[in-house]
Amino acid sequence: MNRSKILHALNAAAAAALMTIAPWAAAQDFPSRPVTVIVPYPPGQASDLIVRLVGAEVSQSLGQPVVVENRAGASGNIGTDIGARAAKDGYTLTLATAALPISVNIYKSLPFDLQKDFTPVTLMTAMPLVLVTASQSPLKGVQDLLDGARKNPGKMTFASSGPGTSHHLTGELFKTIAGVDMLHVPYKGSSPAHVDLMGGRVDIMFDNIVAVRSNLQEGKLRALAVTSGRRAPSLPDVPTMQESGFAGFETTAWFGLLAPAGTPQAAVDKLSAAFNEALNKPAIKQRLADMGAQTVGSTPAEFGTFIDAEVKKWKPVVERAGISM
């Protein structure tokens, strides 16, 4: 082999070695600056509270701040679209909720493709919704609600944090199973909905335990039922919808993290590991349990499978309710 061929072979080998080392080095250095989590809902909601709690713990393990950026609007679709178009470098994550696979089934056109524009990172928490009413409401249980809705078709109201959210679809599921007509009143987030709910301007709402817990403890709201298959440990005296006569009625709110599609797998894996580590810390698990949330944690692949199942689950509910946006 002549000298030029030897040099060419050595250069090729060096280039190949650099290509192998570069991703490893990048993974070792990541993150070298703050990581932003886009929460596509207003501050103060369950989604916001959970990300801030877990993110603060992750900041310590990564050695970089985890910054929450609230970008609310269009039932979470505005912030989600921003997240889909973010740089594919691992420094921008997007909070995904149960509303996202619902939106896929409801909206005729979205500016993003959930299953093509994102890479799953981890499923963080899950929790049932709670059927709540004002503390001064005459509704003492689900049967009272059912009786009132049947006597006054189209007049009783249910609030939600926005059209196409899990709160909205759970209300539609109730209407379908119960065979009643109720008016949906959407709000821009849970907080303004709670104000009108406590004031008696709307009758009921299905909302996350985390979001309603303080108002329940302060006696401003009354819990009628939870939507999980079993009673919630944080509300042991509140019956499930199934115990209240609605066989098969089960919905959960969940929160997970997505990265833009094309984000280096090394960065995705490192972020997933950091958030799962934080979720498994006893202090964090207890804080979340006190809020009514159950820690889950998952690999990116497991979360991807879960999202696919959620998209399929909500499709018949949307079709039965005839919802389209």
Secondary structure as GFF3:
##gff-version 3
##sequence-region A 1 325
A	DSSP	alpha_helix	3	29	.	.	.	ID=ss1
A	DSSP	beta_strand	35	39	.	.	.	ID=ss2
A	DSSP	alpha_helix	46	62	.	.	.	ID=ss3
A	DSSP	beta_strand	66	70	.	.	.	ID=ss4
A	DSSP	three_ten_helix	74	76	.	.	.	ID=ss5
A	DSSP	alpha_helix	77	84	.	.	.	ID=ss6
A	DSSP	beta_strand	92	97	.	.	.	ID=ss7
A	DSSP	alpha_helix	99	106	.	.	.	ID=ss8
A	DSSP	beta_strand	118	134	.	.	.	ID=ss9
A	DSSP	alpha_helix	142	151	.	.	.	ID=ss10
A	DSSP	beta_strand	157	160	.	.	.	ID=ss11
A	DSSP	alpha_helix	166	178	.	.	.	ID=ss12
A	DSSP	beta_strand	183	186	.	.	.	ID=ss13
A	DSSP	alpha_helix	190	198	.	.	.	ID=ss14
A	DSSP	beta_strand	204	208	.	.	.	ID=ss15
A	DSSP	alpha_helix	209	217	.	.	.	ID=ss16
A	DSSP	beta_strand	221	226	.	.	.	ID=ss17
A	DSSP	beta_strand	252	260	.	.	.	ID=ss18
A	DSSP	alpha_helix	265	279	.	.	.	ID=ss19
A	DSSP	alpha_helix	282	291	.	.	.	ID=ss20
A	DSSP	beta_strand	294	295	.	.	.	ID=ss21
A	DSSP	alpha_helix	300	321	.	.	.	ID=ss22
###
